[in-house]
């Protein structure tokens, strides 16, 4: 359990660094519902590339992981603690 928490906390720290980066990414609200999730993931990919180029420590973060953490509420859970 300790190992899982440590991995999750590391991922959260990468996400916090990612969220501090404000590098474009488009607006998924402009897409229809069928494309909204893919547009969101594409936006994360673009921002993630920018964050890495800016030298932010985002480790092995992927757009899919970012999306999952937001959809499941894990980012908010860790952020509120």
MMTF fields as JSON, N, C-alpha, C and O atoms, coordinates in Angstrom:
{
  "mmtfVersion": "1.0.0",
  "mmtfProducer": "UNKNOWN",
  "numBonds": 323,
  "numAtoms": 324,
  "numGroups": 81,
  "numChains": 1,
  "numModels": 1,
  "chainsPerModel": [1],
  "groupsPerChain": [81],
  "chainIdList": ["A"],
  "bondAtomList": [4, 2, 8, 6, 12, 10, 16, 14, 20, 18, 24, 22, 28, 26, 32, 30, 36, 34, 40, 38, 44, 42, 48, 46, 52, 50, 56, 54, 60, 58, 64, 62, 68, 66, 72, 70, 76, 74, 80, 78, 84, 82, 88, 86, 92, 90, 96, 94, 100, 98, 104, 102, 108, 106, 112, 110, 116, 114, 120, 118, 124, 122, 128, 126, 132, 130, 136, 134, 140, 138, 144, 142, 148, 146, 152, 150, 156, 154, 160, 158, 164, 162, 168, 166, 172, 170, 176, 174, 180, 178, 184, 182, 188, 186, 192, 190, 196, 194, 200, 198, 204, 202, 208, 206, 212, 210, 216, 214, 220, 218, 224, 222, 228, 226, 232, 230, 236, 234, 240, 238, 244, 242, 248, 246, 252, 250, 256, 254, 260, 258, 264, 262, 268, 266, 272, 270, 276, 274, 280, 278, 284, 282, 288, 286, 292, 290, 296, 294, 300, 298, 304, 302, 308, 306, 312, 310, 316, 314, 320, 318],
  "bondOrderList": [1, 1, 1, 1, 1, 1, 1, 1, 1, 1, 1, 1, 1, 1, 1, 1, 1, 1, 1, 1, 1, 1, 1, 1, 1, 1, 1, 1, 1, 1, 1, 1, 1, 1, 1, 1, 1, 1, 1, 1, 1, 1, 1, 1, 1, 1, 1, 1, 1, 1, 1, 1, 1, 1, 1, 1, 1, 1, 1, 1, 1, 1, 1, 1, 1, 1, 1, 1, 1, 1, 1, 1, 1, 1, 1, 1, 1, 1, 1, 1],
  "groupList": [{"groupName": "UNK", "atomNameList": ["N", "CA", "C", "O"], "elementList": ["N", "C", "C", "O"], "formalChargeList": [0, 0, 0, 0], "bondAtomList": [1, 0, 2, 1, 3, 2], "bondOrderList": [1, 1, 2], "singleLetterCode": "X", "chemCompType": "L-PEPTIDE LINKING"}],
  "groupTypeList": [0, 0, 0, 0, 0, 0, 0, 0, 0, 0, 0, 0, 0, 0, 0, 0, 0, 0, 0, 0, 0, 0, 0, 0, 0, 0, 0, 0, 0, 0, 0, 0, 0, 0, 0, 0, 0, 0, 0, 0, 0, 0, 0, 0, 0, 0, 0, 0, 0, 0, 0, 0, 0, 0, 0, 0, 0, 0, 0, 0, 0, 0, 0, 0, 0, 0, 0, 0, 0, 0, 0, 0, 0, 0, 0, 0, 0, 0, 0, 0, 0],
  "groupIdList": [1, 2, 3, 4, 5, 6, 7, 8, 9, 10, 11, 12, 13, 14, 15, 16, 17, 18, 19, 20, 21, 22, 23, 24, 25, 26, 27, 28, 29, 30, 31, 32, 33, 34, 35, 36, 37, 38, 39, 40, 41, 42, 43, 44, 45, 46, 47, 48, 49, 50, 51, 52, 53, 54, 55, 56, 57, 58, 59, 60, 61, 62, 63, 64, 65, 66, 67, 68, 69, 70, 71, 72, 73, 74, 75, 76, 77, 78, 79, 80, 81],
  "secStructList": [7, 2, 2, 2, 2, 2, 2, 2, 2, 2, 2, 2, 2, 2, 2, 2, 2, 2, 2, 2, 7, 7, 7, 7, 7, 7, 7, 4, 4, 4, 1, 7, 2, 2, 2, 2, 2, 2, 2, 2, 2, 2, 2, 2, 2, 2, 2, 2, 2, 2, 2, 2, 2, 6, 6, 7, 7, 7, 6, 6, 7, 7, 2, 2, 2, 2, 2, 2, 2, 2, 2, 6, 6, 2, 2, 2, 2, 2, 2, 2, 7],
  "xCoordList": [0.832, 0.0, 0.879, 0.572, 1.97, 2.865, 3.427, 3.503, 3.817, 4.353, 3.343, 3.691, 2.088, 1.034, 0.83, 0.691, 0.813, 0.652, 1.82, 1.621, 3.034, 4.203, 4.166, 4.503, 3.757, 3.622, 2.536, 2.705, 1.435, 0.337, 0.751, 0.401, 1.491, 1.93, 2.923, 2.91, 3.777, 4.719, 3.955, 4.261, 2.961, 2.132, 1.419, 1.347, 0.891, 0.227, 1.187, 0.803, 2.414, 3.385, 3.699, 3.872, 3.776, 3.963, 2.745, 2.88, 1.559, 0.331, 0.267, -0.166, 0.698, 0.693, 1.631, 1.3, 2.804, 3.737, 3.106, 3.21, 2.453, 1.778, 0.687, 0.591, -0.133, -1.231, -0.732, -1.455, 0.491, 1.034, 1.455, 1.656, 1.59, 1.988, 0.752, -0.186, 0.749, -0.413, -0.046, 0.17, 0.026, 0.456, -0.59, -0.486, -1.588, -2.564, -3.28, -3.536, -3.597, -4.228, -5.642, -6.25, -6.186, -7.515, -8.608, -8.343, -9.83, -10.991, -11.88, -12.514, -11.931, -12.737, -14.219, -14.974, -14.66, -16.075, -16.541, -17.743, -15.61, -15.979, -16.224, -16.629, -15.987, -16.169, -17.504, -18.07, -18.01, -19.211, -18.825, -17.643, -19.819, -19.571, -18.739, -17.946, -18.906, -18.182, -16.686, -15.891, -16.295, -14.877, -14.318, -13.127, -15.141, -14.712, -13.579, -12.621, -13.664, -12.609, -11.297, -10.238, -11.363, -10.139, -9.552, -8.332, -10.392, -9.91, -9.23, -8.218, -9.791, -9.197, -7.817, -6.86, -7.722, -6.444, -5.438, -4.264, -5.876, -4.984, -4.479, -3.318, -5.357, -4.96, -3.919, -2.96, -4.117, -3.139, -1.788, -0.741, -1.82, -0.581, 0.189, 1.404, -0.519, 0.118, 0.709, 1.844, -0.052, 0.447, 1.604, 2.541, 1.538, 2.594, 3.91, 4.974, 3.832, 5.039, 5.62, 6.836, 4.763, 5.218, 5.835, 6.85, 5.231, 5.749, 7.123, 8.025, 7.279, 8.583, 9.623, 10.766, 9.229, 10.145, 10.565, 11.668, 9.674, 9.958, 10.795, 11.197, 11.057, 11.894, 11.175, 11.818, 9.846, 9.098, 9.245, 9.297, 9.313, 9.433, 8.058, 7.311, 7.739, 6.47, 6.694, 5.769, 7.923, 8.267, 7.676, 7.776, 7.057, 6.478, 5.0, 4.281, 4.546, 3.139, 2.705, 3.441, 1.503, 0.945, -0.408, -1.041, -0.851, -2.166, -3.284, -4.237, -3.17, -4.186, -4.234, -5.313, -3.061, -3.007, -3.608, -4.363, -3.278, -3.83, -5.348, -6.033, -5.868, -7.314, -7.956, -8.994, -7.34, -7.875, -7.924, -8.924, -6.846, -6.803, -7.878, -8.465, -8.142, -9.185, -10.575, -11.446, -10.791, -12.116, -12.52, -13.679, -11.572, -11.876, -11.824, -12.166, -11.399, -11.379, -10.168, -10.123, -9.183, -8.012, -7.179, -6.626, -7.092, -6.304, -6.9, -6.176, -8.201, -8.867, -8.722, -8.516, -8.828, -8.688, -7.304, -7.208, -6.25, -4.896, -4.688, -4.07, -5.192, -4.992, -5.681, -5.174, -6.816, -7.554, -6.966, -7.291, -6.111, -5.503, -4.278, -3.582],
  "yCoordList": [-1.182, 0.0, 1.249, 2.23, 1.211, 2.356, 2.662, 3.824, 1.62, 1.804, 2.443, 3.315, 2.004, 2.577, 4.055, 4.877, 4.385, 5.789, 6.625, 7.731, 6.104, 6.861, 7.094, 8.184, 6.079, 6.252, 7.271, 8.111, 7.194, 8.138, 9.558, 10.507, 9.702, 11.04, 11.608, 12.808, 10.762, 11.211, 11.675, 12.718, 10.884, 11.265, 12.573, 13.433, 12.74, 13.99, 15.179, 16.231, 15.022, 16.113, 16.459, 17.632, 15.451, 15.721, 16.461, 17.397, 16.034, 16.695, 18.144, 19.026, 18.382, 19.752, 20.628, 21.775, 20.1, 20.847, 21.087, 22.179, 20.059, 20.176, 21.241, 22.071, 21.222, 22.176, 23.612, 24.561, 23.77, 25.124, 25.697, 26.905, 24.842, 25.275, 25.668, 24.881, 26.866, 27.361, 27.498, 28.609, 26.403, 26.428, 25.97, 24.86, 26.771, 26.48, 25.16, 24.732, 24.525, 23.22, 23.189, 22.119, 24.312, 24.325, 24.232, 24.185, 24.205, 24.161, 23.01, 23.058, 21.984, 20.805, 21.126, 20.374, 22.214, 22.58, 22.948, 22.974, 23.232, 23.6, 22.383, 22.534, 21.186, 19.952, 19.318, 19.605, 18.431, 17.711, 16.652, 16.369, 16.074, 15.155, 13.942, 13.46, 13.436, 12.232, 12.485, 11.563, 13.706, 14.042, 14.759, 15.071, 15.023, 15.846, 15.208, 15.894, 13.914, 13.268, 13.249, 13.526, 12.922, 12.899, 14.305, 14.468, 15.302, 16.678, 17.071, 17.771, 16.617, 16.889, 16.245, 16.876, 14.982, 14.27, 14.927, 15.048, 15.353, 16.057, 17.364, 17.731, 18.062, 19.295, 19.025, 19.781, 17.936, 17.554, 17.241, 17.619, 16.549, 16.195, 17.448, 17.523, 18.423, 19.672, 20.411, 20.885, 20.51, 21.187, 20.428, 21.035, 19.106, 18.279, 18.476, 18.568, 18.54, 18.805, 20.168, 20.314, 21.161, 22.495, 22.523, 23.186, 21.808, 21.751, 21.094, 21.553, 20.021, 19.349, 20.26, 20.326, 20.95, 21.866, 23.005, 23.538, 23.367, 24.434, 23.937, 24.727, 22.62, 22.057, 21.677, 21.432, 21.626, 21.226, 19.725, 18.94, 19.335, 17.928, 17.277, 17.303, 16.691, 15.992, 14.497, 13.762, 14.05, 12.628, 11.845, 12.249, 10.724, 9.835, 10.079, 9.176, 11.271, 11.619, 11.467, 11.833, 10.923, 10.786, 11.499, 11.69, 11.891, 12.517, 11.623, 12.119, 10.311, 9.384, 9.396, 9.364, 9.443, 9.488, 10.785, 10.779, 11.884, 13.186, 13.148, 13.557, 12.654, 12.57, 11.673, 12.018, 10.527, 9.593, 10.225, 10.103, 10.896, 11.519, 12.589, 12.734, 13.342, 14.375, 13.754, 14.159, 12.778, 12.158, 11.447, 11.514, 10.768, 10.015, 10.87, 10.397, 12.118, 13.028, 12.884, 13.479, 12.097, 11.879, 13.146, 13.396, 13.955, 15.185, 16.104, 16.639, 16.283, 17.131, 16.561, 17.308, 15.245, 14.594, 14.892, 15.316, 14.67, 14.937, 16.432, 16.833, 17.247, 18.694, 19.281, 20.227, 18.733, 19.237, 18.767, 19.317, 17.765, 17.24, 18.026, 17.769],
  "zCoordList": [0.0, 0.0, 0.0, -0.678, 0.759, 0.813, -0.58, -0.979, -1.316, -2.659, -3.601, -4.397, -3.507, -4.353, -4.039, -4.945, -2.753, -2.373, -2.88, -3.384, -2.748, -3.206, -4.713, -5.177, -5.486, -6.939, -7.259, -8.143, -6.544, -6.775, -6.418, -7.12, -5.331, -4.919, -5.925, -6.2, -6.471, -7.498, -8.739, -9.317, -9.138, -10.284, -10.008, -10.886, -8.809, -8.455, -8.572, -9.082, -8.113, -8.207, -9.657, -9.99, -10.522, -11.945, -12.497, -13.284, -12.076, -12.535, -12.065, -12.806, -10.838, -10.32, -11.135, -11.435, -11.499, -12.347, -13.719, -14.277, -14.255, -15.55, -15.501, -16.405, -14.456, -14.332, -14.167, -14.471, -13.689, -13.548, -14.893, -15.019, -15.891, -17.226, -18.021, -18.145, -18.553, -19.307, -20.767, -21.25, -21.466, -22.859, -23.84, -24.361, -24.113, -25.158, -24.964, -23.839, -26.072, -25.992, -26.526, -26.568, -26.933, -27.51, -26.473, -25.272, -26.943, -26.074, -26.49, -27.545, -25.674, -25.994, -26.063, -26.678, -25.454, -25.482, -26.886, -27.15, -27.783, -29.138, -30.019, -31.171, -29.504, -30.254, -29.88, -28.825, -30.785, -30.384, -29.357, -29.162, -28.707, -27.593, -27.974, -27.165, -29.204, -29.6, -29.702, -29.522, -29.985, -30.128, -28.91, -28.873, -27.925, -26.791, -26.002, -25.647, -25.721, -24.936, -25.71, -25.146, -27.011, -27.809, -27.937, -27.918, -28.065, -28.129, -26.818, -26.822, -25.702, -24.392, -24.297, -23.85, -24.722, -24.688, -25.615, -25.264, -26.791, -27.722, -27.114, -27.294, -26.393, -25.713, -24.637, -24.483, -23.893, -22.877, -23.519, -22.994, -24.658, -25.37, -25.766, -25.582, -26.305, -26.72, -25.522, -25.581, -24.444, -23.239, -22.606, -22.088, -22.647, -22.068, -22.819, -22.206, -24.131, -24.933, -24.582, -24.464, -24.415, -24.04, -22.656, -22.439, -21.717, -20.346, -20.324, -19.624, -21.089, -21.162, -21.814, -21.362, -22.861, -23.543, -22.615, -22.729, -21.702, -20.737, -19.553, -18.699, -19.507, -18.46, -17.179, -16.158, -17.219, -16.023, -15.78, -16.726, -14.516, -14.16, -14.202, -13.225, -15.356, -15.511, -15.694, -16.039, -15.461, -15.455, -16.594, -17.753, -16.274, -17.269, -17.502, -17.932, -17.226, -17.383, -18.844, -19.76, -19.048, -20.39, -20.436, -19.397, -21.621, -21.729, -21.185, -20.584, -21.392, -20.9, -19.365, -18.774, -18.728, -17.266, -16.745, -15.773, -17.385, -16.981, -17.051, -16.114, -18.166, -18.365, -17.309, -16.746, -17.044, -16.057, -14.663, -13.956, -14.274, -12.947, -12.8, -11.727, -13.873, -13.797, -13.821, -13.052, -14.694, -14.792, -13.505, -13.095, -12.867, -11.653, -10.39, -9.306, -10.524, -9.386, -8.482, -7.405, -8.91, -8.074, -7.907, -6.836, -8.985, -8.887, -7.824, -6.984, -7.862, -6.868, -5.458, -4.501, -5.334, -4.041, -3.435, -2.284, -4.207, -3.715, -3.496, -2.509, -4.395, -4.306, -3.078, -2.475, -2.711, -1.543, -0.222, 0.83, -0.263, 0.949, 1.217, 2.199]
}
